[in-house]
């Protein structure tokens, strides 16, 4: 009996196929960009879109996770969790404004939320 297949909700073969498909799509997007766009983009509008698109996508992916990861089923039921989540979001925004790297922002935000939840729950705030 395979240890991985017995403890994983998704069969390993389907997981590997999914990873290969995602890798292929990612590679295809990058190669098509290199093949189709050979000149420097001079249009200011398109350059600004391409500049800020990664930040918008990252924000759209990360911000909901901040809310859902510290809650029960998408609904924050604890005031300690709400306070920690808001403070973690503020820390992430401040560090981003100071142009810190993604790893620094992520680790600092996670540490802030963890420490605040532990402190607030130790104080008896639920």
C-alpha positions in Angstrom: 0.0 0.0 0.0 1.3 3.4 -0.9 1.5 5.9 2.0 0.9 8.9 -0.2 -2.2 7.6 -1.9 -3.8 6.4 1.4 -3.6 9.8 3.1 -4.2 12.1 0.2 -7.8 13.0 -0.9 -6.7 13.2 -4.5 -5.0 10.3 -6.2 -1.3 10.9 -6.9 -1.5 10.2 -10.6 -4.3 12.9 -11.0 -2.3 15.3 -8.9 0.8 14.9 -11.1 -1.2 15.3 -14.3 -2.6 18.5 -12.9 0.8 19.8 -12.0 2.1 19.0 -15.5 -0.8 20.8 -17.1 -0.3 23.9 -14.9 3.4 23.8 -15.7 2.7 23.5 -19.5 0.2 26.4 -19.4 2.6 28.6 -17.5 5.4 27.8 -19.9 3.2 28.3 -22.9 2.2 31.8 -21.7 5.8 32.8 -21.2 6.9 31.5 -24.6 4.0 33.0 -26.5 4.8 36.4 -24.9 8.4 36.1 -26.1 7.4 35.0 -29.6 4.6 37.5 -30.2 6.0 40.6 -28.5 9.4 41.3 -30.1 9.5 45.1 -29.9 9.5 47.3 -26.9 5.9 48.3 -26.0 5.7 52.1 -26.5 2.1 52.7 -25.6 2.0 54.2 -22.1 -1.4 52.8 -21.4 -0.4 49.2 -22.1 2.9 49.6 -20.3 1.1 50.8 -17.2 -1.3 47.9 -17.4 1.6 45.4 -17.7 3.4 47.1 -14.8 0.6 47.0 -12.3 -1.1 43.7 -13.4 1.1 41.5 -11.2 0.3 43.6 -8.1 -3.4 43.5 -8.8 -3.5 39.8 -9.4 -1.4 39.2 -6.2 -3.7 41.4 -4.2 -6.8 39.7 -5.5 -5.3 36.3 -4.5 -3.8 37.2 -1.1 -6.4 39.5 0.5 -9.3 37.0 0.5 -6.9 34.4 1.9 -6.1 36.8 4.8 -9.8 36.8 5.7 -10.6 33.1 5.1 -7.5 31.6 6.6 -8.2 33.1 10.1 -11.9 32.4 10.1 -14.3 29.5 10.3 -16.0 28.9 7.0 -15.4 32.5 5.7 -17.1 34.2 8.7 -14.9 35.7 11.4 -16.5 34.7 14.7 -13.9 35.9 17.1 -13.0 39.5 18.0 -9.4 38.4 18.6 -9.2 37.0 15.1 -10.7 40.1 13.6 -8.3 42.4 15.4 -5.3 40.2 14.4 -6.5 40.0 10.8 -6.9 43.8 10.5 -3.5 44.4 12.1 -1.9 41.8 9.8 -3.4 43.5 6.8 -2.1 46.9 8.0 1.4 45.5 8.5 1.3 44.0 4.9 0.2 47.4 3.4 2.9 49.3 5.3 5.7 47.0 4.4 4.5 47.0 0.8 4.5 50.8 0.7 8.2 50.6 1.9 8.9 48.3 -1.1 9.8 45.2 1.0 9.9 41.9 -0.8 7.1 39.4 -1.0 8.7 37.0 1.4 9.3 39.7 4.0 5.8 40.9 3.7 4.3 37.4 4.0 6.4 36.3 6.9 5.9 39.6 8.8 2.1 39.5 8.3 1.9 35.9 9.3 4.0 36.5 12.4 1.9 39.5 13.3 -1.4 37.6 13.1 0.0 34.6 15.0 1.5 36.7 17.8 -1.6 38.9 18.2 -4.0 35.9 18.3 -1.9 34.3 21.0 -1.6 37.5 23.0 -5.3 38.4 22.7 -6.5 34.9 23.5 -4.1 34.8 26.5 -5.8 38.0 27.7 -9.2 36.3 27.5 -10.5 38.0 24.3 -12.4 35.6 22.1 
